[in-house]
């Protein structure tokens, strides 16, 4: 009998998989979602028995957005401090190397 090799390699991804189909939500979209939930609660879109579940999700979303905002602010402050320190270090040697004019006595 002839050997038939009908094995298939499964699970190997192509070298470059397109990232176009990756689902993603921006922080602005999450913030808008939080506002939509808040508006829906104000307008009575949810039953009383659903209010605790909706409130829990709203609180989680609010906490997440707050934590991200704090992290971004800390990163921005750290980046500003790093950019402020870098030019100061670069300027210090330049000042030391500059020739000093001294008045000549005649």
N, C-alpha and C positions, 0 to 999 in steps of 0.2 A: 504494500500500500504506500501511497505517496504521503509524505508529511505535509499537512496544510498548516501554515503558521498564520492563524487568524487572530493573533493577539493585537490588542489596541493599547496604545499608550494614552492613559487618561490622567488628567490633572496637571499636565504641563501647559502653562500659559505661553502665548507667543512672547517674543522678546520685548516688544513694545505694545502694551495693551492701551487702547485709547481711554483716556480719563474723562471723556465727554459725557458719558452716561452715568457718572457717579452722582447720586443724589446729594444735595447739599442745601443747607439753609444758612443765610447770612444772619448776622446779629440784628440787622435792621428788620429782617423778616420775622425773627423771633420776637422782637420788641413790638412789631405790628400785631402779631398773633396775641400777645399779652393784652394789648389794647382792645382787640376784637373780643376776647373773652370777657374783659371788664365791661365793655359796652353791652354784650349779650346778657350778662348778669343784671346790669342796671335796667334793662328792658324786660326782664322776666322771661328770658328764653329757656331757662332751665327749671325743672321741677324742684321742689324742696328736698326731695330725697337725693337728687343729683348735686345739690349745692356743695356738699362736703367734698365730693370727688373733684368737682370743677375747681373749688377753692384750693384743694391740695395741689393740683396741677399748676394753677396760677401761682401759688406760693413757690413751688419748685422752679418754675420758669423765671419768676422775679428774682429769686436767690441766685440762680445761674447767671442771669444778665448782670446782676450787681457784682458778682465775683469776677466776671470777665471784665467789667468796666474798671474795677480796682486793679486787676492784673495789668490791663492796658495802661492805666495811669502810672503804675509803678514802673513799667517798662519804659514809658515815655520819659519819666523823671530820671531813670537810670541812664537812658540814652542821652538826655540833655546834659547830665553831669559828665558823662564820658566825653561828649563832644566839647564841653567847656574845658576839660582838663587837657585834652590833646593839643589844642592850639597853644595853650599856655606853656606846655613843655617844649613845643617847637620854637616859641618865641624867645625863651630864656637863653639858649645858647647863641642865638643871633645877636642878642643885645651884648653879650659878653665878648663876642668876636668883633664888634664894631670898634673902629679906632676912636680914641678919645682925643679931642682937640684940647691942647693945653696952651694957655697964652704964653707967647715967647717974650722973654725979657730982652731988651736991647741995650 
